[in-house]
């Protein structure tokens, strides 16, 4: 049984505690770790299940309701502990519709958010490009206004839900951004592009070590109605960063779910595994490693739920979210690696829970800003805001 003591921390309200316990019971019946042969079909099924269960409504806001970051984090942690693909299905509904929740017009919110919440529409977030991943300002995908439509040309890659999404929130350059070669962060705009839009195609499906729907998108004269632009022209960088600030913290929470499951598996293994007339748990080396795993998880959880609590309180959390993601993902990788080591040869058998976790955690140290990028964000925030005016001179 996973440690639930953290639910008593003062970051949470009674409704958050009830939500986590209710979801844990639901997930125990509906989801499990493992990789399905038909990942597209599995994701569609999970989105539908999460919609029917009422869980996806927590992934969105807008139309008068605020995004509850703590709820999103608790849901992602709980789902990740049960099944990585379930966490993915939930998270992408939130990330894919987040820009609409935060900056969409009333018409856009009414058209898409109820369908996302019910699981009737699958969402995707299309920001990264072949030469513009962490460096969003290097974006090359362009959109030009022609009459009452924008025409998009270019590519996006590493797009989760690519190939199964009903719509994509796409970021494209609409003006000179002031950077080298006319690029920079100021000339980017955001658009809702429906999957069936003429000129949008799936250029490539991408296979990764923890299977989930992933694709490279191509835009070739893709026409998008002016009414599908999210926010003002040139506001896209702000839209993207605000969306990522919400969901970057939730990546940390998903990492916690993976790490807690790995610790549970390691504890069970240590108590049951006979070795030299004792159990694995009798050895001090094992005890020390378990202690390090548990301590790292709690430290990461404190950073994660501090960031979520601060954001729900209306505070700027760029630094705190980066600290949470950096610490939680790196810690989870270490915890899971240690769990695999305790399982010995069994730990690398395909389909073993710790082996599945080992593959699932790796991408979290990269997507939504690699660990190295988080370090740069933290340092930048410290240098810009770290000292009161007049100090440090």
C-alpha positions in Angstrom: 0.0 0.0 0.0 1.5 3.4 -1.0 2.4 5.9 1.6 -0.5 8.4 1.9 0.8 10.5 4.8 1.6 13.4 2.5 -2.1 14.0 2.0 -2.1 15.4 5.5 0.3 18.1 4.5 -1.1 21.7 4.8 -0.8 22.2 1.0 -4.1 20.3 0.6 -7.7 21.0 1.4 -10.2 18.2 2.4 -11.5 18.1 -1.2 -8.0 17.2 -2.5 -7.6 14.4 0.0 -11.0 13.0 -1.0 -10.2 13.3 -4.7 -6.9 11.3 -4.3 -8.5 8.5 -2.3 -11.5 8.2 -4.7 -9.3 8.1 -7.8 -7.0 5.6 -6.2 -10.0 3.2 -5.7 -11.2 3.9 -9.3 -7.8 3.3 -10.9 -7.4 0.1 -9.0 -10.3 -1.3 -10.9 -9.7 0.3 -14.3 -6.0 0.7 -15.1 -2.7 -1.2 -14.6 0.9 -0.9 -15.6 1.9 -2.5 -18.9 2.1 -1.7 -22.6 -0.7 -2.6 -24.9 0.0 -3.8 -28.4 -2.3 -1.2 -29.9 -1.3 1.9 -28.1 -3.6 4.2 -30.1 -6.6 2.1 -29.2 -5.5 1.9 -25.6 -5.2 5.7 -25.3 -8.6 6.2 -26.9 -10.1 3.8 -24.4 -8.4 5.4 -21.5 -9.5 8.9 -22.5 -13.1 7.7 -22.8 -12.9 5.9 -19.4 -11.4 9.0 -17.7 -14.1 11.1 -19.3 -17.0 8.8 -18.1 -15.4 8.7 -14.7 -15.5 12.5 -14.4 -11.7 12.8 -14.0 -11.0 14.8 -17.1 -13.0 17.8 -15.9 -10.1 18.4 -13.5 -7.7 18.7 -16.4 -9.4 21.8 -17.8 -10.6 25.2 -16.7 -12.1 28.2 -18.5 -15.7 29.2 -18.8 -15.6 30.6 -15.3 -13.7 27.8 -13.5 -10.1 28.0 -12.6 -7.5 25.3 -13.2 -6.8 23.5 -9.8 -3.1 22.7 -10.1 -3.1 20.6 -6.9 -5.9 18.5 -8.2 -4.1 18.0 -11.5 -0.9 17.0 -9.7 -2.7 14.5 -7.3 -4.5 12.9 -10.2 -1.3 12.6 -12.3 0.6 11.1 -9.3 -2.2 8.6 -8.6 -2.6 7.6 -12.2 1.1 7.2 -12.8 1.4 4.9 -9.8 -1.2 2.7 -11.4 -0.4 3.0 -15.1 1.8 5.4 -17.1 -0.4 5.3 -20.1 -3.4 6.4 -18.0 -1.4 9.3 -16.7 -0.4 10.2 -20.3 -4.0 10.1 -21.4 -5.1 12.5 -18.6 -2.2 14.8 -18.9 -2.5 15.4 -22.6 -6.1 16.3 -22.4 -5.0 19.0 -20.0 -1.9 20.2 -21.8 -3.6 20.0 -25.2 -6.5 22.2 -24.0 -4.7 24.3 -21.5 -4.1 27.2 -23.9 -7.9 27.3 -24.5 -8.6 27.1 -20.8 -6.3 30.0 -20.0 -6.6 32.3 -23.1 -9.4 31.0 -25.3 -12.4 33.0 -26.2 -15.8 32.1 -24.8 -16.8 30.6 -28.1 -13.6 28.5 -28.2 -14.0 27.3 -24.6 -17.6 26.4 -25.2 -16.8 24.6 -28.4 -13.9 22.4 -27.1 -13.6 22.2 -23.3 -16.8 20.2 -22.7 -15.8 17.7 -25.4 -12.3 17.4 -23.9 -13.8 16.9 -20.4 -16.2 14.2 -21.6 -13.4 12.4 -23.5 -15.3 12.9 -26.8 -12.4 15.0 -28.2 -8.7 14.2 -27.9 -6.4 17.2 -27.5 -2.7 17.8 -28.5 -0.2 20.5 -27.9 2.1 21.2 -30.9 5.0 23.4 -29.9 8.3 21.5 -30.6 9.9 21.5 -34.1 12.9 19.5 -35.6 15.2 22.5 -34.8 13.2 24.1 -32.0 12.7 22.0 -28.9 13.7 23.7 -25.7 14.6 26.8 -27.7 11.1 27.9 -28.6 12.3 31.2 -30.0 13.9 29.3 -32.9 10.5 28.3 -34.2 10.2 28.2 -38.0 6.7 27.0 -38.6 5.0 30.1 -40.1 1.4 31.4 -40.3 0.4 34.3 -42.7 -3.0 36.0 -42.7 -5.0 35.8 -45.9 -8.4 37.3 -45.6 -10.3 35.7 -42.8 -7.9 32.7 -42.5 -4.3 32.0 -41.5 -2.2 29.8 -43.8 0.3 27.5 -41.9 3.4 26.1 -43.4 6.1 24.0 -41.6 6.5 21.1 -39.3 6.0 20.1 -35.6 7.6 17.0 -34.0 7.5 15.0 -30.8 3.8 15.8 -30.7 2.0 13.6 -28.1 -1.4 12.3 -29.3 -0.1 13.0 -32.8 -2.2 10.8 -35.1 -5.1 10.3 -32.8 -6.0 13.9 -31.7 -9.2 15.6 -32.8 -7.5 19.0 -32.6 -4.0 20.5 -32.1 -3.1 23.7 -30.4 -0.4 24.8 -32.8 2.2 27.6 -32.3 3.5 29.3 -35.4 5.4 32.4 -36.3 3.2 35.3 -37.5 5.8 38.1 -37.4 9.5 38.9 -37.1 10.4 38.0 -33.5 13.3 40.3 -33.2 15.9 37.5 -32.9 18.6 36.4 -35.3 17.2 35.8 -38.8 14.0 37.4 -37.7 13.2 34.7 -35.2 12.5 35.3 -31.5 9.8 34.9 -29.0 7.7 38.0 -29.8 6.3 36.9 -33.2 4.6 33.7 -32.3 0.8 33.1 -32.3 -1.4 30.1 -31.2 -4.1 28.4 -33.2 -6.7 25.6 -32.9 -6.2 23.3 -35.8 -8.6 20.5 -36.3 -7.2 17.2 -37.3 -9.1 17.1 -40.6 -8.0 20.5 -41.7 -6.8 20.5 -45.3 -3.0 20.8 -45.5 -2.4 19.1 -42.2 -0.8 15.6 -42.4 0.9 13.1 -40.2 4.4 13.0 -41.7 5.7 10.3 -39.4 4.7 8.2 -36.4 7.5 8.0 -33.8 8.2 5.0 -31.7 9.7 5.5 -28.3 10.8 3.2 -25.4 7.6 3.8 -23.4 5.0 3.5 -26.2 2.4 6.3 -26.6 1.0 8.1 -29.6 3.7 10.4 -31.0 4.1 12.0 -34.4 5.7 14.5 -36.6 3.1 16.9 -38.2 3.4 18.7 -41.5 1.5 21.8 -42.5 1.4 22.6 -46.2 -0.8 25.5 -46.9 -3.0 24.6 -44.0 -5.9 27.1 -43.7 -7.1 27.9 -40.2 -10.0 30.3 -39.6 -9.1 33.6 -38.0 -11.6 32.7 -35.3 -9.3 29.8 -34.3 -6.5 32.0 -33.2 -6.0 31.8 -29.4 -5.5 35.3 -27.9 -4.0 38.1 -29.8 -1.5 37.8 -32.6 2.0 37.7 -31.3 0.8 36.4 -27.8 1.7 32.8 -28.5 4.9 32.6 -26.5 3.1 33.9 -23.4 0.3 31.4 -24.1 2.8 28.5 -24.4 4.8 29.5 -21.3 1.7 30.0 -19.1 0.4 26.6 -20.2 3.7 24.9 -19.4 3.9 26.6 -16.0 0.7 24.7 -15.0 1.7 21.3 -16.4 5.4 21.4 -15.7 4.6 21.0 -12.1 2.3 18.1 -12.9 5.2 16.3 -14.7 6.9 16.3 -11.3 3.8 14.8 -9.8 3.7 12.0 -12.4 7.3 11.3 -11.5 6.3 11.0 -7.9 3.7 8.4 -8.9 6.3 6.3 -10.7 8.8 6.7 -7.9 6.3 5.7 -5.2 5.2 2.6 -7.1 8.9 1.7 -7.5 9.5 2.0 -3.8 6.4 -0.1 -3.1 7.8 -2.8 -5.4 11.2 -2.6 -3.9 9.9 -2.9 -0.3 7.9 -6.0 -1.2 10.9 -7.5 -3.0 13.2 -6.8 -0.1 11.0 -8.5 2.4 10.3 -11.6 0.2 13.6 -12.2 -1.5 15.6 -14.9 0.3 19.4 -14.5 0.3 22.2 -16.2 2.3 19.8 -17.4 4.9 18.2 -14.0 5.3 16.0 -11.7 3.3 17.2 -8.9 1.2 15.7 -6.5 3.7 18.0 -7.8 6.5 21.1 -6.3 4.9 22.2 -2.8 5.9 23.0 -1.9 2.3 19.4 -2.6 1.3 18.1 -0.6 4.3 20.3 2.4 3.5 19.1 2.4 -0.2 15.4 2.2 0.8 15.9 5.1 3.2 17.5 7.1 0.5 14.7 6.3 -1.9 12.0 7.3 0.6 13.8 10.5 1.6 14.3 11.6 -2.0 10.6 11.0 -2.8 9.5 13.2 0.2 11.9 16.0 -0.7 10.6 16.0 -4.3 7.0 15.8 -3.1 7.5 18.9 -0.9 8.9 20.9 -3.9 6.1 19.7 -6.2 3.2 20.5 -3.9 4.7 23.8 -2.8 4.7 24.8 -6.5 1.2 23.6 -7.0 -0.1 25.3 -3.9 1.7 28.6 -4.8 0.2 28.6 -8.3 -3.3 28.0 -6.9 -2.7 31.0 -4.7 -2.2 33.1 -7.7 1.6 33.4 -7.4 4.2 33.3 -10.1 5.9 29.9 -10.0 8.4 29.7 -12.9 11.3 29.0 -10.5 9.4 26.8 -8.2 7.9 24.7 -11.0 11.3 24.2 -12.5 12.8 23.2 -9.2 9.9 20.7 -8.7 10.3 19.1 -12.2 14.1 19.0 -12.0 14.1 17.3 -8.6 11.2 15.0 -9.0 12.2 13.6 -12.4 15.9 13.1 -11.5 14.9 11.6 -8.1 12.4 9.2 -9.7 15.0 8.0 -12.2 17.3 7.2 -9.3 14.6 5.5 -7.2 13.4 3.3 -10.1 17.0 2.4 -11.0 17.6 1.3 -7.4 14.4 -0.8 -7.5 15.5 -2.5 -10.7 18.8 -3.3 -9.0 17.0 -4.9 -6.1 15.1 -7.2 -8.5 18.3 -8.3 -10.1 17.8 -10.2 -13.4 14.1 -10.2 -12.9 14.1 -6.4 -12.9 15.0 -6.3 -16.6 12.5 -8.8 -17.8 10.0 -7.2 -20.2 6.7 -6.6 -18.6 8.0 -6.6 -15.0 6.6 -3.6 -13.2 9.9 -2.1 -12.4 11.1 -2.6 -16.0 8.0 -0.8 -17.2 8.7 2.0 -14.8 12.3 2.2 -15.9 11.2 2.9 -19.5 8.4 5.2 -18.5 10.4 7.6 -16.3 13.2 8.3 -18.8 11.2 10.7 -21.1 10.0 12.9 -18.2 13.6 14.2 -17.7 13.4 15.5 -21.2 9.9 16.7 -22.2 8.4 20.0 -21.2 12.0 21.2 -20.6 14.9 18.9 -20.1 16.7 18.9 -16.7 19.5 21.1 -18.1 16.9 23.6 -19.2 15.3 23.6 -15.7 18.7 24.5 -14.3 18.9 27.5 -16.6 15.4 28.6 -15.8 16.2 28.4 -12.0 19.4 30.4 -12.4 17.8 33.0 -14.6 15.0 33.5 -12.1 17.5 33.8 -9.2 19.5 36.4 -11.1 16.5 38.4 -12.1 14.4 38.2 -8.9 16.6 36.6 -6.2 17.7 39.7 -4.3 15.6 42.7 -3.1 16.3 46.0 -4.9 19.6 47.5 -3.8 21.1 44.4 -2.3 24.0 42.4 -3.7 25.7 45.5 -5.3 
